[in-house]
Amino acid sequence: MTEPCTVDTPLRKLVGEKTAKALAGHLDLHTAGDLVYHFPRRYDERGEHTDIRSLDVGEQVTVLAQVQRTAVRPMRQRRGNLLEVTVGDDSGGTLTCTFFGNQAWRERELRPGRWGLFAGKVTEFRGKRQLNGPEYVLLGAGGEGEAAANEEVEEFAGALIPVYPAAAAVPTWVIARCVRVVLDTFTPPEDPLPATVRATRSLTGLAGALREIHRPSSKEALYRARRRLKWDEAFAVQVTLVQRKLRAADSPARPRPPRPDGLLAAFDARLPYELTDGQRDVGREIAADLAAAHPMHRLLQGEVGSGKTLVALRAMLQVVDAGGQAALLAPTEVLAAQHSRGIAELLGPLAQAGELGAAEHATRVELVTGSLGAAARRRALAEVAEGRAGIVLGTHALLYEGVDFADLGLVVVDEQHRFGVEQRDALRAKADQPPHVLVMTATPIPRTVAMTVYGDLEVSTLAQLPQGRSPIVSHVVPAAEKPAYLDRAWRRLREEVAAGHQAYVVCPRIGEGPRSEEEAPKEDDTGRRPPLAVTEVAPLLAEGPLHGLRIGVLHGKLPADEKDAVMRAFADGGLDVLVATTVVEVGVNVPNATVMIVLDADRFGVSQLHQLRGRVGRGAAAGLCLLVTEATDGASARARLDAVASTTDGFTLAELDLEQRREGDVLGATQSGRRSHLRLLSLLRDADLIRDARAEAIALVETDPELARHPALAASVAALVDAERAEYLEKG
């Protein structure tokens, strides 16, 4: 009798050394538990569409398709024949599968009418989508291509065919065979969900759910299994967040109440414009938090240009009024320097403490960046350490040893997703008591994401744009299909410059000096060219379509003083066009810039494109954003760009962005460098489930904060939300 296996049993004991090595090396699957929790990506049924038309070149795919026709022709460059097999379905999409060499047996088995799973990388040749030498398994009896055992063929002949996240060396049918071997002897762990929750929410048991998710007996059984396993994920995250929130509420903090006659009141009196209703409402929420005896931990989200920085500045002034200091952490030196200039300009004499002409309640504003000279750095650090600088702005240089605060009362993190856990925590650790924390993002966050990722934060939203902001119109420019459209885009840019305005041209790559492996251009076997680069595009534009215009270059590898000089020249109108990377994505404010052309726009994410175009239309003149792409009509990349062009609603685009990314990334998998633990839960589609899981988590944690009476749940939470990810969730 075969010995039962558990979640910890090594796969090499179950599927053999060679297969276990492939699963570990290509899919990071090492134990029976890893494999059992490696859920199918989808389930195919014969006769259903596989949307072949939406496949992107370079994508590794598995498609369920029917052989439509075959053709054999001699190869031109070498001896032998080429077998071309056209597969498709009744959706109208087709793929050509090419096999090299004399393989008459393959032609016989791949006869028209046969259904199969075909796996490989999508390439393109003369306008046709191809899979070169794909792996495949045919459905039904007979044929060498079904080298699997009879029981595997029976599984593929079933109503629902599981298709797993796979690799070229480990196709989906190999994973299915391994799962079957493991499930035959698998003993699941103790069910972590409390019996009362299972009964109240009508949830199936864990053991049955794990079997049905891999080998569903019916669509109804599959639905029940997926719902139960989604509950495990949602409940683990929500329990963690509720625990963190309760612990944070018990932490002491120094209250920073407002002063009716202090710096903030003087600032409000000199503002040349009215605050929006949203800014006033959010300001009151933050003021109340700062006056409390436990740390504020609030997320401030708002569209590009909604006035978040002004709200944050007013919070900083309240803390300074109460005798403390405030630090603003920005992701780039360009943005930190711009914040410094903008805040000093807004405060005027209120930022000139110790100088002739300073206002009565004045403080000092200091900028701390890595590029400061030795003398300037010593002076700035002394101002901060001795408390004369009430407002301190900087990049990660603020985190270094030697940057000490007299009384750090508030930490403001701008574009919080740009910072890792350790960086944010290092700044908080510079305070004697936990400081108040305000994290800001211009990337709108769907409600369920806020509930799931920021469930231990209070969330404020600025939805109203200040007066004077102009509309932004966006268009997709299909450069490959219609080159004349790109020519027109450059002429349109020149027209804006002729009218006295300025423009951005954004590229996805810098293009000079030593590159990291991630940044280096890669031309894979699809023949897709490397991304366009700033240092290559700028001279071509200067010699070609933008000849005669004043062009500047800006990217992250320029020396800090050069970056600052370029940005100042552009802001002061000394440059007509700024050719840049995404270093201009956040915070850069040049009201005279009215047009942005994004090259290789399909290489950017949805939220990134929305952020980028927020750099134009910031003044009285309307903004224009042109998204240049070689993506073909019908491709998913093109559909993404069309969606961006069709709306300026950041929340709609944030939901689209979330749909197209691995949802686990939202929980910080990319920041921790670990594999995502959200496998089934959709933060968009499972909103009701997440809400219910949060309600159950609150009820349970309030009666058993450390889960002492629920050891199986505590173990499950530890596995799904490990210590590192819990830290990420806590720190926002």
N, C-alpha and C positions, 0 to 999 in steps of 0.2 A: 504493500500500500504506500502511495506517495506521501511524503511528509508534508503537513500543512505549512504554508508560508505566511509571513506577516508583513507589515509595511516596511520592516527593516531588513528583510531577507535580500541579500545581494542578487542582482539579476543574473550574474554569471552562474549561480547555482541552479537557475531555472531555465535559461534559454541558451546556455553555452557561452564559452569565452569569446568567440569571434563576434557573435551578435551583440553580446553585452558590451563589448568594446566599442562597437559602432554606435549603439544607443547612448553610451556615455560620452563618446567623443563628439558626436554630431548633434545630440539633443539634450545632453546634460541629464540623462536618466540613469540612475545607478541602482536603485532598489525597487522592490515590488511596489512599494507605496508610490514612488516617483512615476512608475508606469501606469498604475491604476488611476492616478490623478492626472495623467496626460490624456485629457478628454478629446473626443473627436471634434474637429473644427466645424464639421457639418455632416449631414446625412444625405446621400444621393438616392434617387429612385430612378429606375429605368423609365425613359419616356419623359422625365422632367428636364427642363432646360438647364444646361450649364452655359452661363452667359459668356460665350467665347468672345463676343465682340468687345467686351469690356476689359479683356486681359491686356496688361501693359507689357511692352517689350522689356525683357530682363527679369520678369517675374517667374518665380519657381511655382508651378501650378500642378494640380491634379484635376483632370476633367473627366466626367462621365460622358461618353460620346459614342456615336454609332459610325461604323465604317461606311462611307458613301461610295468610294471608288478607289481603285489602285492603278498605278501606272509604273512601268519599268522602262528606264532609258539608260543608254551608256553614259558613263562619266567622261568629261572632256579632258581632264588633266591627268587621269591615270586609268589603268585597266580596270574592268569590272563594271557593274551596273549600279544604278541608283533606284531604289524602290521608294516611290512617293505614295503615301496613303492619306487620302483626304477623309477627315472625320468631322462630324458635326451633329447637330440635332435640329429639331423643327423650329428653333428660334431663328435660324438663318445664318448663324455664325459657323465658320469652318476653320479648321487648322490643318496644315499639311505636316504629316509625320514623315521624316526622311530617314532612310536606312541605307548605309553604304555597304557595298560588297555584294557578292552573289548569294542571295538568301531566298531561294525559290520556296523553301519551306515556310518562310514568313509570309510570302505572298499568298500561299495556299491557306494559311490560318487566318490572315487578316482579310477575309473575303467580305464583300459588301453585305450589310445587314447585321453583322456581328456587333454587339455592344461590349464596351470595355472601359477600364480605368486607365488613362494615359497620363504619365507624370514626366515632367521635364521643364527646361527653361524656355520661355517664349523668345524666339528671335524673329527677325523680319528679313525677307529677301524679295526684292522686286515688288514691294507693296503687299506681300502675303505673309500672314503670321505662320510661324513654323515651330515644331518641336523636333530638334535634331536627335535622332537615336533615342527616343523616349523609352523609359521603362513602361511596361503595361501588363495588365492582367485582363484576359477576356472573360466575360460572364457566360456561364453555361458550360456544357461538357465539351471535352476534346481540345487538342491543340497544345503545342509545345510552350506557347506563351503563358500557359497556366501551370507553371512548374510547381505550384503549391500543392499541398495535400488535398485529398477529396473533400475533407471537412471545410477547408478554406473556400473551395469553389461553392460549396453549399451556402456558406455565409454570404458570399457575394451574390448568390442567386436569391437571397432573401429580399424582403420588401424594402428594408432600410439598410443602406450600405454606409458604414462609418468611414469618414475620410479624416485622417489625423494630420495635425501639424507635422510635417515630415521634412526630410532632407534628401538631397540627391542620392546619397549613399544608403539611405534608409527609407524606402518608399512606404506609402501608407499601408500596403498589404502586408509588409513585413511586420510593422507595428501591430496590426490587427492580429497576426498569428501569435506574436509574443504575448499580447494581452490575453488571448484565449488560453495560452499555456498557464499564465499566472492565475487567472480567475478560477481555473479548475481546482486549485488548492489554496486559494486565498482566504485567510481569516481576517475579516475587517476589525479595526480597533473598536473599543467601546463607543457607543453612540454618544457624542458630546452634547447634543441638544437636550436640554431638560425635558422630561416626559410631558410636563405641563405645557411647554411651548409646542411640542410636536402635536399634542392633542388639540390645543386651542387653534393652531394654524393648519390643522389637517395635513401634516407632513408625513411622508413615508419614512421607513427606517433607513439607516445609513447603508446597511449591507445590501438591501434590495436596490437602492438607488445606484450604488456603484456597479452592480451587475447590469442593470437596465440601461445605464448611460452608454455602455460599450456594446451590448447585444440586446437592443430593444425588442421586446416581444410585440409591441404595437406603438403607434404614435402617442396614444394616451399614456402608456407606461413610461415612454421617453419623457413626456411633458412632466409627469410627476417626479421622475428622477432628477431632471434638470432643476425643477423648482426647489427640491429639497437641498441639492448641492449648492445652489445659489444662496439659500438661506444660511448655510454654514459659513460662506464667505462674508455675506452682509452682517451676520450676527457677530462674527469674530471682530470685524472692523469696528462695529458700533459699540460693542462691549469695551474695547480698548479706548475709544474716544470718550465714552461716558466716564470711565475710570479716570482718565486724564483730566477731564473737566472738573470732576469732583475734587481731585487732589489740588488742582490749580486754585480752586475757590478757597482752599484752606491756607494757601501761601500768604505770608504777610508782605505788604508793599507800603512804601511811604506815600501817603495821600498828597496829591498836588492840586489843591482846590484853586479855582479862578480868583483873581483879584479884580475888583471893580474899577480900580484906578491905575492899573499897571501897564506893562508893555503891550499886552494884547489889546487893551482898550485904546491905547494910543495908535496902535497899528490899524485897528478897525476904523478909527476916525479919519485916517489919512488915505484909506483905500479910494481910488478914483472911480470905482464902480460898485454896484450892488452885488452882494452875494446872491446866488440862486437859492430858491427855497430848499433844494436838496442839500446844498452846502451848509445852510443854517441848521437843518434838521440833523444831519450827520455830525456837525460841530457840537450840537447839544449832547448827543449820545456820547461822543468822545470826552467832552468836558466832564460829564457825570462819571465816566469810567476812571478818569485821571484823579478825580476827587475821592475815589473809594480806597479802602484799606487793603485791597488785594489787587494783584497786577491786572491791568487791562491786557487783553489778548484779542485784538480785533483785526479783522480783515476788511480793508477798504477797497472795493472794486468799483471801477467806473470806466466808461468809454474813453478812448483817446480824446483829450481836450476837455474832459468834464470838470476839471479843476481840483483834482486830488491833491496836488502839491500845495495849493493854497490852504486846503483843509488841514493837511499835515503841518504846515507852518504855523497855523493858529494853535494847534495842539502843542507844538514846541514852545511857542511863546507863553502859553499857560504854565508849562513846566518851569520855564525860566523865571516867570513871575513868582513861582513858589520856591525859588532858591535852588532849583536843580539845573541840570544840563540836558540837552537833547542831541542825539547823534542820528544823522541820516546816512544810510549805507546805500550807495548807488553801484550798479554793475560795471560801469565803464568810467574811465577818467573824463571822457568827453561829456558824459551825463553829469558826473560829479561837479565838473567845472561849470557846466551850464546852470546847475542848481545853485552853485555858489554865487554866480553873477546875478541870476534872477532873484534870489532871496535878498542879496545885498541891495539890489535896485528897488525891490518892493519895500524894504525896511527903511532905506535912506538914512537919515540921521539916527534912526533907532538902532542901527548896526554899527555905530561909530563911538562906542563907549571909550573914554579916555582921549578922544580927539577934540580939537577945537570945533565948535558948532554941533556937538552931539546933543541928542535929545535927553530929556530928564531921566527917562527910564531905560536908556540905551544899554545894549549888550554888544558882544562882538561875535562875528561870524568867521570861523576858520575852516580852511580847506586843507585836508591831509591826504596826499596821494603819494604813490611810490616815486614819482619823478621830482619831488621837491628837492632843491639843493640843500646842502648840509646846514647852512646858516638859517635858511627859511624854515627848515624842518625843526631846528632847535627852538626857534621863536614860536612856531605854531604849537609845538608840544608843551612849551611852558605856559602858553595861554590856556591850553586845555587842562593841564594838570593843576593849575592854580585857580581854575574856575572862572577866569575872566571871559573866556569864550563860552557863551551860553549855548550857541548853536554850532555844532561841528559836522562838517560834511566831508565825505570821503568815499574811497573805494575800499577794497579789502585791506589796504594799508592801515585802516583804522584798527584792524585786528591784531597787528603786530605787537610783540612785546616792546614796552617802552612808551606805548600810547596809553596814558593813564588819565582818568577823569577825576575831578574833585567830587562830583556828586551826579552820577549818570541816572537820570530819572525817566528818560524815554528813549527807546530805540525805534526808529522808523526805517523799515526795509523797503526800498523802492524796487519794483519788479522782482518780487520775492522768489519767483521760480528760477532766477539766475544764480541763486546762492545755494550752496550745500548746507547740510545740517551743521557741520562743524564750524563753518564760517559764521553763521547766525549765532550759534551758541557762544562762540568766543567773544563776540561783542557784548552779549548779555552778561557774561561772566565778569566784565569789567566794573560792574556795579556791586556795592556792598550788600544791597538787598535786591531781590528780583525787580528789574525795571518794568515799567509799562512798555508794551510792544504794540506797534501798529505796522502791519504789513500791507503793502499796496500792490495792486496789479491792474493794468489796463487791459488784460486779457479777460473778457467777461467769463464768468464761471456759471454753468448751468446749475439750477437749484439742487439737483441730486448730487452733483459733484461737491457743492458747498456742504451739503449735509453729510457726505461720506468722507471727504478729505479734510474739511475744516469744521468737523462736528464739534470740536472743542474750542472753537473761536466764535465770537460774535461777528456777524457779517453785516456790513453797511454797504449800500449801493448808491452810487451817484448816477442817475439815469438821465439827468437834464443837462444839456450843453449850455454854456454861458452865451449871452448875447454876442453877436458879432462873428460867430463861427459860420463858415460858408459850407454849402453842400459839396460832396465829392462824387464825381461821376467816374465809373470804372468801365473799361472795355478790354476784352481779350483780343490780342493781335496774333493771329495764326501765321507766324512767319514762314513756315515751310509750305503751307498750302497757298498763301497769298503774299508773296514777297513785297508787292506794291503797298500792302498795308503797313509794313515796317518802314518803308520809305516815307509814307505819309506821317507816321508817328514822329520821325525826326523833324519833318517840316513843321509839325504841330508844336514841337518843343521850341523851335526857332521863332515861331509866331509869338509864343508866350514871352520869350526873352525880348523880342522886338517891342512888346507891349510894356516892358519895364519889369518883368517878373523873373523868377529864377526857377531852376529845375534840379531834380535828382535823377541820376541813373544808377540803379542798384544791380550789382552782380553777386552771384552766390559764393565767389571764391576770390582770394587776394591775388594769388598768382605769382609770387616772387619769394625768393629765399628758400631755406630748408622747410619742408612741409612735414607735418605729422602724417602718420599713415592714414588717419581718418580724412585729412584735408587734401591729400595728394590726389590728383585726377586719375581716375581709373577708366580705362577703355576695355570693357569686358568683351566676351565673344559675341555680344549682340551688335558690336560696332558703334554703340552710342558714344558720342564724343564727350570729352571732359566738360564740366561746367565752365561757363564763361568767367573770366577773371578780370578784376579791376585794372590791374597793371597792364593787361593786354588790350582791354577794350578802350581805355582812356586815350592812348595814342592813335588808335584807329579812328575814333570819333573826331579827334582834333585834326586829323589829316583828311577826314571824309565828311560825313553829313553835318558835323558841328564845327567845321572849319571857321576860324575867326572868332569863335566865342571864348570867353575866359573860363577855362576848365580846371577844377581842382580835384585832387585825389585824396580820399580818406579811408583808412582801414586800421585794424587793430594793431598792426605791427609797426606802424610809424612811431617815431619817438614822441613822447608826450607833448613836448613843446611844439613840435611840428603839427601834431593833431590839433592842438589848441589854436595855433596860428591859422590853419586851414579853416577850422570851424568859425573862428572870429571873422576871417575874410569873407566867408559865405554869409554869415549873419549880418555883416556890415554892408553887403552889396558889392564887395570887391570881386566876387566870382559869379558867373552866370549859371554854371552847371557844376554840381558836385557828383563825381563818380565814386561810389562808395559801396562797401559791404553792408551787412545788417548792423554795423556800428551805429547807424542812424535810426535803428528800429524804435528805440524808446526815448522819450523825453526831449529830443531835439526840436527846438521851436524857432522856426524862421517864417514869420507870417507872410513874407513876400514870395515864398516858394509855392508855386501853383500847379506844377506838373511833376509827376514821377513816372519814369519808365523802368519797369522791373524786367530785366533780361533773364531768360531761363526761369520764368515764374513758376513753372511746374516743379522746380527743385525746392520750393519753399512750402512750408505748412500753411494751412488756412489762417490760423491765428496770427502767424508771422506776417502774412500778406496784409491782413487787416491792420496790424500795428504799423507796418511800413507806410501804407497809404494815408495813415493818420498824420503823417508829416506834412501833407499839403492841405490846402483849404483852411489854414489856420488864421487867415486874415480876412479882409473884406472881399477879395476875389475868389471865385469858385475854384475848386481843386479838380484835377484830372489825373487819373491813375491808369496807365496802359500796361497790361500784363502780357508780355511777349513770350510765346511758347512755340515749340515745334511739335507738341503733343497733337495727335490727330483727333479729329472729330469722333466721338464715341468712346475714346479711351477714358479711364477713370481719372487720370490726371487732368484731362481737359474738362471733364464734368466738374471737378473741384474748382477749377479756375472760373468756369461759367457761374458757379454758385457764388463765389466771392464777388464777381462783377455784378451780380444781380441784386445784391443787398448790402447796405451799410449797417445792418443790425448785428452788432457784435455778439449778442446772445444766440441768435440763429446760427451764426458762423461757428461759435464755440461748440454748439451741439454737433454740427457737421464735422468739425475737427475731432471731436471726441469719438464719433462714429468711425472715423477712418484711422484711429490710432489704437494700439493695444491699450485697453482700458487700465491694465495694471500699471502703466506708466504714470497714471494720475496719482498712484499711491507711492510714487517715489522710487520705483524699481530702477529707473535710469540714474537716479542720484546715488542709490546705494550700490549700483553695479550688480545687483542680484536679479535672479529670474523673477518675473512677475508672479504674484500669488493670487491675483484675480483672474480666474480662468473662465468662468461662466457668467459672472455678474455683469450686467450692462447698466452703467450708471444712468443711461437715458431710458432704456426700455423697462427697467425694473424699479422705477421710481416708487411705486406703491409698496413693493416688497421691502425696499430699503427703509421706507417710512415705518412700516410695521416692525421691522427688525430693530429699529431704533427705539420704538416704544417698548418692546419686550426687553431690550438691553437696559433701558432706564429703570424699569420695574425690578429687574433682577439685581442690578448693581447697587441700587439703593438699599436693598435688604442684605446683600452679600458682596460688599465692595471688593474683596480680594478673591472671590470665587472659592472660598474655603469649602463650601458645601457642594461644589461642582467641580471636582478635580479633572474629570474628563474634558469638560469645557475649557478649563484653564490650560490644559495641555494642547487642545485644539487651537485656542487663541494664540498660544506661544508659537505653534507651528505655522499658522496662517499669517500672523502679524508678529514676526520675530522682533527681537529687541531693537534691532537697527531701524526697522520700519516704524516701530512704535515711537522711537525718538523723532523720526521724520514727521509723523503725524502730530506729535506733541508740539513741535517747533514751527509747524506751518510752513 
